[in-house]
Amino acid sequence: DYTFGFDTAVEVATEAIDRLGTTGEAHHRCMIAEVMGRRAGWIALHAGLASAAHAILIPEQPEPLERIAEWMRAPFDRGRSPLIVVAEGFRLADPPG
């Protein structure tokens, strides 16, 4: 089930992320968009997929900083500017050990 305002939130976020991507490509910089999603990453997931983000970080799936850095290096190696979409509730994975 969708909640009231979900489609609008995804649409607004997608438009903003698309604009950030254009700016990132023009200035050869990594761009990060933080969207709503304190406990769930549905808006980040849908908007990130619609915007072809290089990484989508959501609360349900913690990731280590090293992996995120790898995801960002790959587009740079291809001459692209990385685009990251982060839900506000995302947390890094606990370091090993």
C-alpha positions in Angstrom: 0.0 0.0 0.0 1.1 3.5 -0.8 0.8 6.3 1.7 -0.7 9.7 1.0 2.0 11.9 -0.6 4.4 9.1 -1.5 4.2 9.6 -5.3 4.5 13.4 -4.9 7.6 13.0 -2.6 9.2 10.6 -5.1 8.4 13.0 -8.0 9.9 16.0 -6.3 12.9 14.1 -5.1 13.5 12.7 -8.6 13.4 16.1 -10.2 15.8 17.6 -7.7 18.2 14.6 -8.1 18.1 14.9 -11.9 19.1 18.5 -11.5 21.9 17.7 -9.1 23.2 15.1 -11.5 23.3 17.6 -14.3 25.3 20.0 -12.0 27.6 17.3 -10.9 28.4 16.3 -14.5 29.0 20.0 -15.5 31.4 20.6 -12.5 32.9 17.1 -12.3 31.9 16.6 -8.7 30.2 13.9 -6.6 26.6 15.0 -5.7 24.7 13.7 -2.7 21.0 14.1 -2.2 19.4 13.4 1.2 15.7 12.6 1.0 13.1 11.8 3.6 13.1 8.3 5.1 14.1 8.2 8.8 13.0 4.5 9.2 12.4 3.3 5.7 14.1 4.0 2.4 11.3 3.7 -0.1 11.5 7.3 -1.3 15.3 7.1 -1.7 15.0 3.8 -3.5 12.3 4.9 -6.0 13.8 8.3 -6.6 17.3 6.9 -6.9 16.2 4.2 -9.4 14.3 6.8 -11.4 17.4 9.1 -11.5 19.9 6.3 -12.2 21.9 7.1 -9.1 25.2 5.4 -8.7 24.4 4.5 -5.0 21.2 4.4 -3.0 21.7 4.3 0.7 18.7 3.3 2.9 18.2 2.5 6.6 17.3 -1.1 5.8 20.7 -1.9 4.4 23.7 -0.5 6.3 26.9 -0.4 4.2 30.5 0.1 5.2 32.2 3.3 4.2 34.8 1.4 2.1 32.1 -0.1 -0.1 30.5 3.3 -0.7 33.9 4.7 -1.6 34.3 1.9 -4.2 30.9 2.6 -5.7 31.9 6.3 -6.1 35.3 5.6 -7.6 33.9 3.4 -10.4 32.0 6.3 -12.1 35.1 8.6 -11.7 37.2 6.0 -13.5 34.7 6.0 -16.4 34.8 9.9 -16.6 31.4 10.3 -14.9 30.4 12.2 -11.7 28.9 10.0 -9.0 25.4 10.6 -7.8 24.4 9.3 -4.3 20.9 9.3 -2.9 20.7 8.9 0.9 17.7 8.3 3.1 17.9 10.5 6.2 17.9 7.4 8.4 20.9 5.6 6.8 23.6 4.5 9.1 27.0 3.1 8.2 27.6 -0.6 8.9 29.6 -1.4 12.0 33.3 -1.9 11.3 34.4 -5.5 11.3 36.0 -6.7 14.6 
